[in-house]
Amino acid sequence: MSRKKKIAIVVLALFALYSITGFLIIPMVAESVLSNKLTEHLQRPASVKNVSHCVAAQKSERAN
């Protein structure tokens, strides 16, 4: 396998890992952590409905 192919595979693998982490794992963890921290800080039950990372979703929510 040529050096360029190896570099391309490594770059694609890192991008895939970054994408999976940023779009799937972090939002799930953030919902759990935020819910627990808000409940603790506010001293009342709290929940997080949705964690969104999409700029388009944020713009549409502001328009409503």
Number of C-alpha atoms within 10 A of each C-alpha: 5 6 8 9 10 11 11 11 12 12 12 12 12 12 12 12 11 12 12 12 12 12 13 11 11 14 16 12 12 14 15 13 13 15 17 15 13 15 14 12 11 9 9 8 11 15 13 13 8 10 13 11 12 9 9 9 10 11 10 9 9 7 6 5
